[in-house]
Amino acid sequence: MKEVLLTKICSPKQWKTISAKNLKKSGYPVYGANGKIGFYNEYTHENSTILITCRGATCGTINISEPFSYVNGNAMALDNLSDEVDMFFLKNYLEFRGLDDVISGSAQPQITRQNLQKLKIPLPPLETQKKIAAILDEADKLRQLDKQLIEKYDALTQSLFLDMFGDPVTNPKGWDYEKLGLVTNMKAGKFVRASEIHSDYVDELYLCYGGNGLRGFVNSFTHEGDFVLIGRQGALCGNVKIATGKFHATEHAIVCTPKKKYKTIWLYYLLDLINLNRFATGAAQPGLNVSTLNELEVIFAPYELQNQFAERVQAIESQKALAQKSLEKSEELFNSLLQKAFKGELV
C-alpha cells in the first residue's frame, strides 16, 4: 500500500478565531477545539471537512464538520482534500494512528501545519478506501448504539431520582434540610507521589482515585467500603464519583462517608444534581474545602424511600451492565477491523 504525505492530499489551515462574545444563538454552526461551540452569521466551509483539534488538553482529537460551518482557529481544517481520498477513510486512519508524535508544547499542547508536514498516510485505491470506510461505518454504528443505550440508562436513573425526590436545589416536594456535615463524614484524601502510581494493574495493587476519577493503581489503600468522592481542585472541581471496595484517595479528592440514614447511591445522585462546582472559590484554580461542604444544606428524604430508589437503581444497573458488555464486544470488533483495514487485510 503506497504512502503519501498528508500535505500532498490536503491543505491544513487554521481559520480566524471568533471570540465567545461574538457567537450567536442561531445561524451557521461554529466548530472549536471540541466540536460545535455556538453559531455565527458566516461560514468558512460549504462542505463537510475533517478537523483536528490543534490546541489544549484534547489536542489531536478528530471531528468532521457539518456542511456550511465556521471553523475556529482551535481546530486545524484539512482543506482542499484530494478527489483521490475518501474523507471517512482518512478520518478513521488518523484516529487509528493517533497524533501524539506531532503534538508540541507541554504547558499548551498544540499541532501546527509544520508538524503535520511529516505525517504519512497509506493510500489504497479510492474504491478500496470507500469499501473500508463503509465496513468501519457499520461497525461504528453498533458501538454508537451501545453507547447511546448506556447513556439512556444513566438518564433513566437521574430521571428516577427527580421523579421520586424532585430537584434537590429547588426542593419542590418540600423535604426538610440538613447540613451535609451532620449526615456525612468528610475528609480530604492522602497525598501520593506520582512516581508511586502505576498505570497497569498487577496483584496486590489498589485503585487510586484523584479529584477527577481513577488515576491508576497503588501499593496501599486508605479506604474500604462504599464512598462518594468529590473533586477538590481544578476544572472538574465538584465532580462526583462513587468508589467501592479497597482504594486509595489522593489529596485532590474529598472522601464523603454517608451516615446510617443516607444511602451511598442516593447521596451520589443528590450531590451530582446539586452541582457542587458552583460553591467553589478561586478563579484561576477553583477549589472546594471540607468546611464549606459541611455547612451546605441538603434535602433529606426518609431512609425507606432512599432504599426503594437504591433497589430500582440496582435493577437499572443490571441492564446497564449487559449493555456495557455489548459495548466491549462492539469496541473489540471495531478495533479489530481497524487493525485489519490499515494492514491491508480487510478488503
Phi and psi in degrees as a GROMACS rama.xvg file:
@    title "Ramachandran Plot"
@    xaxis  label "Phi"
@    yaxis  label "Psi"
@TYPE xy
-70.2197  154.301  LYS-2
-118.057  145.476  GLU-3
-133.068  154.562  VAL-4
-69.9926  139.405  LEU-5
-54.8816  -40.5204  LEU-6
-72.0392  -6.66956  THR-7
-86.9134  -17.1074  LYS-8
-113.264  -4.47112  ILE-9
-160.468  173.382  CYS-10
-121.624  92.1855  SER-11
-60.1174  130.904  PRO-12
-147.62  139.887  LYS-13
-100.96  126.143  GLN-14
-92.9724  168.864  TRP-15
-61.2812  133.942  LYS-16
-81.8761  136.092  THR-17
-95.2378  127.265  ILE-18
-67.9328  153.327  SER-19
-57.2471  -34.8054  ALA-20
-69.125  -18.3182  LYS-21
-96.4679  -0.861488  ASN-22
-69.6049  149.562  LEU-23
-106.64  166.138  LYS-24
-82.2743  -16.1118  LYS-25
-152.071  166.242  SER-26
130.199  -144.116  GLY-27
-85.4214  137.213  TYR-28
-63.5286  142.02  PRO-29
-110.194  130.273  VAL-30
-104.866  127.042  TYR-31
-109.1  -148.716  GLY-32
-64.5411  -35.7569  ALA-33
-119.431  39.8701  ASN-34
98.2587  -155.645  GLY-35
-68.5081  133.063  LYS-36
-122.623  -3.56637  ILE-37
159.854  -155.214  GLY-38
-136.427  161.263  PHE-39
-149.203  163.943  TYR-40
-90.6158  6.49159  ASN-41
-133.733  163.439  GLU-42
-132.555  153.097  TYR-43
-100.512  -23.9818  THR-44
-131.283  121.484  HIS-45
-76.8565  -33.4141  GLU-46
-108.844  161.124  ASN-47
-59.4457  142.889  SER-48
-141.39  144.23  THR-49
-73.5677  133.015  ILE-50
-121.047  136.027  LEU-51
-114.059  121.17  ILE-52
-59.8129  123.558  THR-53
-117.814  7.15297  CYS-54
-145.294  146.779  ARG-55
90.3032  -172.002  GLY-56
-62.4329  -29.1329  ALA-57
-97.5669  20.3308  THR-58
-52.2758  131.096  CYS-59
100.46  -6.61642  GLY-60
-69.844  142.471  THR-61
-108.551  133.064  ILE-62
-132.498  163.091  ASN-63
-121.898  126.61  ILE-64
-78.0153  158.031  SER-65
-75.4139  159.14  GLU-66
-60.1296  151.625  PRO-67
55.5768  64.4232  PHE-68
-127.98  157.454  SER-69
-103.47  129.183  TYR-70
-105.582  116.423  VAL-71
-73.6462  166.968  ASN-72
-70.1464  -11.5095  GLY-73
-79.8582  -2.98976  ASN-74
-124.469  137.444  ALA-75
-91.3301  117.394  MET-76
-88.1307  130.395  ALA-77
-88.9925  80.2751  LEU-78
-75.9271  162.864  ASP-79
53.6429  45.2096  ASN-80
-62.8816  132.592  LEU-81
-59.6442  146.718  SER-82
-66.0004  -13.0797  ASP-83
-87.779  2.33868  GLU-84
-122.978  129.838  VAL-85
-83.15  125.3  ASP-86
-58.2791  -40.9489  MET-87
-74.9635  -30.5851  PHE-88
-61.7537  -47.4932  PHE-89
-63.8932  -42.3021  LEU-90
-59.0118  -46.7291  LYS-91
-62.7392  -38.9177  ASN-92
-66.0814  -44.4814  TYR-93
-62.3532  -39.2524  LEU-94
-67.5526  -39.8592  GLU-95
-64.6329  -44.8688  PHE-96
-70.1117  -42.2321  ARG-97
81.0522  154.615  GLY-98
-122.781  20.572  LEU-99
-57.4052  -34.4354  ASP-100
-77.7149  -5.67288  ASP-101
-111.84  8.13654  VAL-102
-90.4397  132.454  ILE-103
-122.594  161.767  SER-104
87.7024  136.707  GLY-105
-103.121  -48.5737  SER-106
-67.2324  -39.2618  ALA-107
-134.821  90.6471  GLN-108
-57.877  142.111  PRO-109
-152.311  155.442  GLN-110
-119.432  127.116  ILE-111
-109.975  162.664  THR-112
-58.9379  -38.5343  ARG-113
-60.5896  -41.4002  GLN-114
-65.771  -32.2787  ASN-115
-75.7891  -13.8459  LEU-116
-67.0028  -21.0048  GLN-117
-94.3445  -1.54829  LYS-118
-77.1017  126.167  LEU-119
-106.879  142.846  LYS-120
-121.662  128.03  ILE-121
-69.7172  136.926  PRO-122
-135.793  88.3328  LEU-123
-72.2954  175.025  PRO-124
-55.4854  151.022  PRO-125
-55.0937  -41.5647  LEU-126
-61.9663  -38.2264  GLU-127
-67.0762  -42.1912  THR-128
-56.3004  -45.3937  GLN-129
-65.3344  -38.1306  LYS-130
-64.1711  -45.2149  LYS-131
-61.1476  -46.009  ILE-132
-61.3674  -39.1565  ALA-133
-67.1445  -41.9716  ALA-134
-64.3892  -44.9702  ILE-135
-66.5956  -33.8174  LEU-136
-63.6318  -42.5891  ASP-137
-64.9023  -41.9113  GLU-138
-65.6827  -38.0758  ALA-139
-65.7141  -35.9845  ASP-140
-59.2574  -38.3657  LYS-141
-62.2274  -48.5719  LEU-142
-70.6469  -31.3889  ARG-143
-67.1553  -37.5784  GLN-144
-62.806  -40.7244  LEU-145
-64.6697  -41.6421  ASP-146
-63.1454  -41.4553  LYS-147
-64.4334  -37.3091  GLN-148
-65.0553  -41.089  LEU-149
-63.6709  -41.9805  ILE-150
-61.8873  -36.9059  GLU-151
-66.2198  -38.4112  LYS-152
-65.025  -39.8643  TYR-153
-63.4345  -43.1844  ASP-154
-65.9356  -35.2707  ALA-155
-64.1545  -40.9165  LEU-156
-65.2807  -42.7818  THR-157
-64.0932  -41.3415  GLN-158
-63.1369  -38.0269  SER-159
-61.9099  -43.2743  LEU-160
-59.7913  -47.7483  PHE-161
-64.3511  -35.2702  LEU-162
-68.5894  -40.2188  ASP-163
-81.7185  -35.0468  MET-164
-122.919  -10.6919  PHE-165
78.1179  175.397  GLY-166
-66.8015  120.178  ASP-167
-68.1901  -13.8512  PRO-168
-84.1638  -48.4465  VAL-169
-87.82  -19.9263  THR-170
50.6668  60.2104  ASN-171
-68.004  -19.0691  PRO-172
-89.2965  -3.36922  LYS-173
71.5336  33.5009  GLY-174
-66.7906  154.259  TRP-175
-68.7413  155.84  ASP-176
-105.882  147.987  TYR-177
-140.201  149.664  GLU-178
-69.7112  137.243  LYS-179
-58.5421  -33.8247  LEU-180
-67.7628  -18.5121  GLY-181
-88.4446  -19.7399  LEU-182
-110.759  -2.49491  VAL-183
-141.302  161.168  THR-184
-107.404  127.231  ASN-185
-122.967  137.177  MET-186
-153.848  139.196  LYS-187
-67.7868  149.93  ALA-188
-70.5443  -175.999  GLY-189
-105.464  137.991  LYS-190
-59.2029  140.803  PHE-191
-141.783  134.732  VAL-192
-69.549  146.475  ARG-193
-59.1995  -33.4682  ALA-194
-68.5281  -17.5015  SER-195
-89.6702  -4.64985  GLU-196
-97.0312  123.552  ILE-197
-94.7609  141.708  HIS-198
-82.7549  -25.0607  SER-199
-115.228  149.875  ASP-200
-87.4703  137.073  TYR-201
-135.287  171.335  VAL-202
-55.1736  143.306  ASP-203
70.1805  21.7917  GLU-204
-106.561  157.189  LEU-205
-124.867  151.254  TYR-206
-60.1152  141.042  LEU-207
-120.662  119.75  CYS-208
-108.338  135.454  TYR-209
-106.142  -160.75  GLY-210
-70.0774  -22.6734  GLY-211
-110.551  15.9322  ASN-212
115.163  -156.172  GLY-213
-65.401  129.919  LEU-214
-107.87  -25.1476  ARG-215
156.491  -143.348  GLY-216
-136.71  143.723  PHE-217
-132.841  172.414  VAL-218
-82.0558  -16.5836  ASN-219
-138.197  162.224  SER-220
-119.175  152.395  PHE-221
-106.672  -19.5091  THR-222
-140.228  152.892  HIS-223
-142.706  124.052  GLU-224
135.298  -150.77  GLY-225
-115.09  125.166  ASP-226
-139.937  160.361  PHE-227
-106.719  129.874  VAL-228
-105.711  136.303  LEU-229
-120.917  126.625  ILE-230
-65.1115  136.957  GLY-231
-96.6775  -30.6408  ARG-232
-139.753  158.698  GLN-233
85.6662  -165.833  GLY-234
-61.7873  -32.6059  ALA-235
-103.389  28.0005  LEU-236
-57.1831  130.547  CYS-237
92.6215  -3.80977  GLY-238
-61.0211  136.812  ASN-239
-116.679  133.122  VAL-240
-135.614  159.53  LYS-241
-106.024  135.014  ILE-242
-123.975  135.65  ALA-243
-131.222  159.916  THR-244
79.9641  -149.585  GLY-245
-97.124  126.872  LYS-246
-154.954  166.532  PHE-247
-111.635  130.014  HIS-248
-106.495  128.438  ALA-249
-80.2393  174.936  THR-250
-67.2905  -11.4413  GLU-251
-84.9419  -0.240053  HIS-252
-122.108  144.144  ALA-253
-99.4531  125.22  ILE-254
-91.9883  118.865  VAL-255
-108.28  115.21  CYS-256
-104.665  112.361  THR-257
-66.6575  143.745  PRO-258
-83.0436  176.503  LYS-259
-55.287  -33.1989  LYS-260
-88.4021  9.5313  LYS-261
-123.699  125.016  TYR-262
-79.7217  139.047  LYS-263
-58.2417  -46.6206  THR-264
-65.3841  -35.2088  ILE-265
-68.645  -43.3387  TRP-266
-63.2997  -37.7644  LEU-267
-59.0549  -50.2849  TYR-268
-68.2447  -34.5465  TYR-269
-59.1712  -52.5043  LEU-270
-69.0717  -34.3037  LEU-271
-64.5179  -40.9398  ASP-272
-75.1926  -24.8478  LEU-273
-68.5877  -30.1267  ILE-274
65.4671  77.5602  ASN-275
-66.0062  -17.6148  LEU-276
-58.106  -28.5447  ASN-277
-70.765  -9.35457  ARG-278
-99.7884  3.5333  PHE-279
-73.4124  153.161  ALA-280
-119.855  153.137  THR-281
97.4697  127.321  GLY-282
-86.2323  -51.7193  ALA-283
-67.6008  -39.7713  ALA-284
-136.387  85.7272  GLN-285
-57.4626  141.167  PRO-286
-145.744  150.809  GLY-287
-117.842  143.965  LEU-288
-125.039  160.483  ASN-289
-61.8389  -39.293  VAL-290
-63.0801  -38.8581  SER-291
-64.3269  -45.9189  THR-292
-66.8157  -33.7998  LEU-293
-60.8213  -32.611  ASN-294
-87.5932  -6.70391  GLU-295
-69.3526  127.106  LEU-296
-89.6103  127.435  GLU-297
-126.462  157.873  VAL-298
-72.0054  153.878  ILE-299
-127.065  124.032  PHE-300
-110.983  152.072  ALA-301
-53.3019  143.505  PRO-302
-59.6465  -36.3962  TYR-303
-61.2111  -39.3231  GLU-304
-71.6557  -37.89  LEU-305
-59.7226  -40.1954  GLN-306
-65.1479  -39.494  ASN-307
-60.8559  -43.12  GLN-308
-60.4111  -45.7338  PHE-309
-61.3184  -39.6182  ALA-310
-65.6889  -40.7408  GLU-311
-68.8075  -38.0248  ARG-312
-63.2012  -39.5825  VAL-313
-59.5985  -40.6223  GLN-314
-64.7765  -41.6036  ALA-315
-65.4105  -41.4324  ILE-316
-64.7512  -31.1104  GLU-317
-63.8151  -42.6931  SER-318
-69.2387  -37.0074  GLN-319
-64.8337  -36.4103  LYS-320
-63.0306  -37.4911  ALA-321
-64.7454  -41.8379  LEU-322
-64.6949  -35.7351  ALA-323
-65.0313  -40.4266  GLN-324
-64.5408  -40.3598  LYS-325
-62.8594  -39.6603  SER-326
-63.1133  -41.5293  LEU-327
-60.0164  -40.4063  GLU-328
-68.4357  -42.3102  LYS-329
-69.4592  -32.9611  SER-330
-65.9477  -41.3664  GLU-331
-63.3657  -42.7689  GLU-332
-61.9299  -47.2372  LEU-333
-60.9126  -45.7047  PHE-334
-66.3901  -35.9308  ASN-335
-64.0318  -43.0372  SER-336
-65.5509  -37.2208  LEU-337
-59.1332  -47.5501  LEU-338
-57.486  -46.6269  GLN-339
-66.715  -39.1039  LYS-340
-58.8516  -44.0797  ALA-341
-98.1219  10.9404  PHE-342
-104.777  0.0274927  LYS-343
79.3336  21.2808  GLY-344
-108.426  -1.25387  GLU-345
-86.1905  -44.05  LEU-346
